[in-house]
Amino acid sequence: MNPVTVIGVTGLAIVSITSHEAAHGFVADRLGDPTARERGRLTLNPIPHIDLFFTILLPLFLILSGSGFIFGGAKPVPVDVSRLRHPRRDWALVGAAGPGLNVLMAIGLTAILSAATFMGVADTSSSLTEILAVGIFLNALLAVFNLIPIPPLDGSRVVQYFLSGEALTLYRRLE
């Protein structure tokens, strides 16, 4: 990748991850829990979402090791489930908000790529095409990965809504 593409992809990754976390906080706030807002986490500013290990050290280690695989994440937005108006339902909605936003971003980036290609602004070998294609893939990956129903991933919040009785009790013990 050329430097322009690296900068573009890095910027788009930061926006995608930060927006994912902010979406959780925004939905929680709308559903009665202002914890993220009170702690300054209801923002698109990436700095409050930085986690020393997952945002900086792990990706840096993977880059320096030459593994060709980069993985990382942001600090989860705090949510106090007891402050939600309908805790069981709202917790699932808060969990779905981040992946849902990533799906919308992937669709939006696809529309931009399609329009740029149609208008002749981007061809198959341009930096813009590469940045948008990686952004589409990244947002789709974030959505799918985070919907895996394993705690503490977002999918575990969604799955809990559909469980009841002993199944719910056993599942919550995983977390």
HELIX and SHEET records of a PDB file:
HELIX    1   1 PRO A    3  ARG A   30  1                                  28    
HELIX    2   2 THR A   35  GLU A   38  1                                   4    
HELIX    3   3 ILE A   47  HIS A   49  5                                   3    
HELIX    4   4 LEU A   52  LEU A   57  3                                   6    
HELIX    5   5 LEU A   58  SER A   65  1                                   8    
HELIX    6   6 VAL A   81  ARG A   83  5                                   3    
HELIX    7   7 PRO A   87  PHE A  118  1                                  32    
HELIX    8   8 SER A  127  ASN A  146  1                                  20    
HELIX    9   9 ASP A  154  PHE A  162  1                                   9    
HELIX   10  10 GLY A  165  LEU A  174  1                                  10    
END                                                                             
